[in-house]
Amino acid sequence: MFRRRRSADAGQAWSEESDQGLSGSELDYDEPEQPAGIPRAEGGPWDAEEPFPAHERVDLGSLQVPVGPEHEIQLVMAEQHGAWVTVKYRESEVQIQAFAAARRGALWDDVRAEIAAEVQTAGGRSQESEGSFGTELIAQVAAEPGQPASGVRRVRFIGVDGPRWFVRGLFTGPAADSPTAAGPAADSREQAELLEEVLRDIVVVRGEHPVPPREILELRLPPEARQALEEQAATEEEGRFRGDLNPFERGPEFTETR
C-alpha cells in the first residue's frame, strides 16, 4: 500500500503492500522526467510523452499514480485476471488497468458495449451516462460475482482512449455514483471527485515495444519496494539459522492480496 503521510505523520516510514506486500519500508520516489510545455487544460490521464503536472507519483511501470494523504494505493496481481491498481478512499475504490491500443481508432466504444453485454448475460443491467470523462457505463451487478442471490451493487465504468493505450476505471462503493449526476449525497460526491482526480492525474507509460491491442500493459513494484522485499526475504532466510531469536519479538509484516 502506498500513501503519502499527513503532516502529523512526518518522519514516519511509508508503507507498501501488494501481492507480496511489505509494510513499514522506507521508500523514496523520484519525480518522473517531464516533457517541456504546458499540460492540456482538460487534464489527464496523461501520456508520458506529453507535458503533465509535476506531482508526486509512485512508479508502477505502465502507470505512474499520484500519491496523497487521503487515499491508499495497492498493486494487485491475479493469475487469471492480470494486474491492476486499486486506489481506495474511505468506503470507495477505483480499480485501474492500462491496455495497449492501436495507433488509430478508439477502444472505449467497443469495450463499453462488451461490458454491457456481459452484465446482461450475468443477469444485471446497465445504462450509459455522461460524466467527467465522457460516456460512462453505470451497472447493477451481483454483489458477489456469480451469485445472483447475494443481492446487487452499483458499479461505474470509465474509459479513456490515449495514444496507443486505453485506460479503464471501475468505481465501486459510494463513488459508483457520478459526481456530475443529479442526486448523489455530498459524501458520495466527495469520494467520487477525489478518486476521479487521482485517475485524471495518472501518467501512462506506453513504451515503444510492440504490444498487441487490448493486452494489459505491464505493472510492477517500484525498484525500492522490490529491493526492500528481497532484503527482508534474505533476512528471514538468515534468521532461520540463528538460535538467539526472541520468539516474542515482532518481526517484519507481510500481507497478501489476491
N, C-alpha and C positions, 0 to 999 in steps of 0.2 A: 504494500500500500504506500503510495506517495502522497504526501500532503505537506504544504508549507505551514510551518508553525506560526501561531499567533504571536504577537509581540510579547505577550506574557510568558510564552514558552521559549523565548530567545535563549540560545545556548544549548537547548536540548537537541538530541540526535533526531535526524529524520528517521522515518520508518518505511519499510518496503515489504510488500508481500505479494506473491504471485502463486503459480502452481507449486513453486518451491520457495515460498516466501520467507524472507529474513526480516526479523523485527529488531530494531534498535541499532542498525548500522549507520555510520556517519557517511552520508553520500553527498558529493558536491556535483552540481550540474552546471556545465558551461552553456552560455547562450550560443545558439547556432549562428553561423555567419549569415548575414543578411545581404541580399542584393540591394544595390543603391536604388533610390527612388522613393516615391510616396505610395503607401498602401492604398488599395482600392477603397473608395468611400463606403461601398456597400458591405465591406467586411468579408471574412473568410467563410469556410475553411480556405487556407492559403496554400498555394503551391510553393515548394521550397525554392523555385527559380524566380519567383516574383517578390517584390518588396512586401514585407509584412511587419507588424508592430513588434517592437523589442520588448517582449515579456519573458518572464522566467518559465521555461518549459522543460519537461522531462523527456529525454530522447528514448523512444521505444521502437526505434527502427523506422518503419514507414510512417509512423505518427509521432509528432512532437506535441505533447499535450501540456497546456498551461497548468501550472500548479497554483494553489492558493490556500488560505487558512480555512475556508469554508467547506471545501469538497475533498473527497478522497479518490484516489486513482488506483485501480487494480489492473494488472495484466493477467488475463485468464487464458490458459492453454487447455484445449479439449481435443482429444484424439480424433473424434468423429466430426467435430464442427469447426476445426481450425482454432485460431486465436482471435481474441478481441480485447478491447479496452473497456472497462466499466468505470464510469465516473458516478460517484454517489454523493448526494446532498440530502441530508435529513431522510425523509421517507421515500425519496425518489432516486432514480438512477437512469443513466443512458448507456446503452451498450453500443460501441462504435467499432466498425470494421471498415477497412480500406481495400478496394479491389482494383485490379488492373482494368484498363479500358482501352478501346481503340483510339487512334488519333482523331478520327472523325466520328460523329454520332454520339448520342447520349444513351445511358443505360436506365435512368430512373423511370422513364415511362414504361418500359418493358418489365422491369423488376417490380414496379408497383402493381402492375396487372397480375404478375405471377403470385405475389404475396396475397392479393385479394382472392385469387382462385384457391390458393392453399387454405386460407382462412375459411372460405365457404365449404370446401371439402371436409374440413375438420369440424363442421357444424357451427362455425361462428359467423359473424357478419362484419362488414366493413363499409366505409364510405370515404370519399375524398373530401378534402377541405383545404382551403388556402391558409397558409401560415407564414411565419417569418422567412422560411426557406423556399417558399413557393408551394406547390401542391404536396400535401401530406396525405397519409392514409391513416384513418382512425379505425381501430378494430376492437371488437368484443371477442375475446378468445377464452378458452377454458383456463381456469385458474391454475390447474395442473395439466400440463400437456398430455393429451391422450386420455384424459379423464373428464368427460362432459359433466359427470355428476358432482365434480368438485366446485361447480359454480363458474362464474365468468369474471373476467377482469378486463379493464380497458388498457389498450396499448396504443402508441402512436409511432408511426414510421416516418422518417425524414430521409430524403436522398439528395445528394449534391453531386453533380457532374463536374469534374475538373479536367485539366489537360492530361489525358492518358490515365486518369484514375477516377474512381467513383467511391464516395463515402456514404455509408448507410448508418443512421442512428435509430435506435429503438428505445423509446421513452416508456418507463413504467412508473407506477405509483402516482401521486398527485400530479406530477409533471406530464402525465399522459394527456392532460387537458391543455390544449394550446393556449399560451398566454394572450393570443390575439382573438380568441373566441369569446363570445358573449357568455357570461355566466360563471366562469371559474372563480372560486374564492380567492381572496388576497393571498392566503398562504400557498395555495396551489400555484397561483400565478408567479409568486416569488421563486418557488422551486424550479418551475419550468424556465423562467427567464435566466436564472443562474446557469442551469445546465445547457441551455441554448447558447449562452455566451461562451461557455467553455468549448462547445462544438464549433462555434464561429471563429474561435481563435486558434484552432488546431492548424499545424503546418503538416502538409502531406509531402513525404519524400518518395517520389515515384522511382527515381533512379533511371539509368539508361539501359539496363539489362532487359532483354526481352521477357515478357510475362504474358501468357495467354489472357485475353479478355475474360473478366469475371473471376479470375483466380485471386485468392486473398494475398495481399501484399504482406511481406514478412514483418512480424513483430518480434521484438527481443528485449531482454533486460538491458539496462544501461551497463556499460563496462564496469562502473564502480560496484553495482549490485552483483554482477557476475563474479567479480573478484572477491567481494565480501563473502558470498556463498561458498566459493572454493576454499577460502581461508577458514571458514567455520567448519566445513567438512573435513579439512585436514586436521584442524584442532581436535575435533571429535574422534577422528581415527587415532590420533596420537594419544588421546585420553584413555582409550580402551586398554592401553598397556601400562597405565600408571596405577600404582597401588595406593597413592596417598590422596585420592579424591575424597571430598566430603560428600556423602550421598544426599545430604540435606541442602547442599549449596545449589542455588538456582543457576542454571546454565543458559545457553542460547535457546531462543524460542523460534520454532518453525511453525508455519501454518500451511495448509494445502487447500487450494481452491480448484474444484473440478467443474 
